Amino acid sequence: MTHTQLTELVRALLDAPTSNETVKEFAQSWIDAEDTPKQAELTKQLVSVAEQNIALIDETIGFAGSERATQILGKEGAAKLLQHAKGIKAEGAEFCDCPACEAAKNIIDLKAEIV
């Protein structure tokens, strides 16, 4: 894996609108540490950060059916998310397919090349 490819993976985490603040801060720190020993240390943590922040599809379904989802997304938005999550689970999805989880999944899938 090239440094450019790794940077693209980290930038995807940063740019995903559904990434939480902890992930965004980590990704920004990684980018800000370009060409420093700190970046190498953060790279060692990257897969762990991705693994800790990817949502299993059942977690997404649980969230989508919650009052919190209704508060955040509105009744219609929560219902759409719930329907979508159940649909992709029925098709065999193991993880949420939002941009943040997709970015995390890409990192996890390439962990042998990253570590």
N, C-alpha and C positions, 0 to 999 in steps of 0.2 A: 504494500500500500504506500502510495506517495504521500508526502506532506500535504500536497494540494488536495488530495482525496480526503485525507483526515480533516483538513480545514473545512471542507464542504460538509462533512458529517456534523462537525461541531456547529457550524453556521446554521445548519438545518434545525438543530436543537434550539439555538438562539432565536431564530426567525419564526419558529412555529408559534402561532397565536395561542395555542393551548398548552404550551410549556409553562410550568409553574415558575415562580420567581427564583426559587433555589436553583433550578436547572438553568434558567437564563443567566443568573449571576455566575454560576460555574462556567458556562460556555463563554461568557464575556471575559472572565478571568483568563481562560485558556487563550482566547484570541489576543487579549492585552499582553500576554506573556510571550508573544512571538519571539523566537530566537533566543530564549533565555532558558536556564536550567529549570526554572519554575514550570515552564510549559511541559518539559519532560516529566516532571513529577505529577502534574495535572493529567497528563496523558495516561499515566498508570491508574488514575482514579476514574477515567472516562467510562469504562465498561460498567463499573460498579454503580456509577451515577445513573447510567441508562437502565440497568437492571432494577434499581430501586424506584425508578420513576415511570416505568412502563405499566400500563393498567391491563390486567387480565380482563377479558371480555365480560366475565361474570361481575367484576367490580364495576365496570361501566354500566352494565344492566342495573345493578343495585343502585348506583348513583342516579341513573336516569329515572328510576322509579321513586326517587326520594323527594321529600319536601324541599330539600336544599336545591335540587336540580330545578324544581319549579320556581324557586325564588331567583335563581341565577339566570335560567334560560326562558322563563315564562312557561305557562302551561303547555302551549303548543310546541315550543322548542324542546321541552323535556319529553313530551310524547313522541316527537319525531326522532329524538335521540334514542329513546327506548325501542321504538320500532326498528330503527336502523341497527342497533346493537343486537337485538334478537335475530334480525335477518342475517347478519354476517356470522353470528354464532351458529345458526342453522346451516350455514354454508361451510362451517368448519373452522372459523376464525378462533384463535386462541387469545388474541390481544385486541385491544381497542385499535381502531384505524384512524384516529385523529392525527393531525400532522405531528404533534409531539411524540405520540406513541410510535408512529411510523419512523420518525428519526431515531428514536431509541432502539427500535427493532433493527434498523440498519446497522447501528453500532454493535449491538449484541451479536448479530449474524456475522460480523467481521472481527469479532474479538480476537481470534487467533492471529490475525494480521496486525492488530493494534497493540496488543500486549508485548 
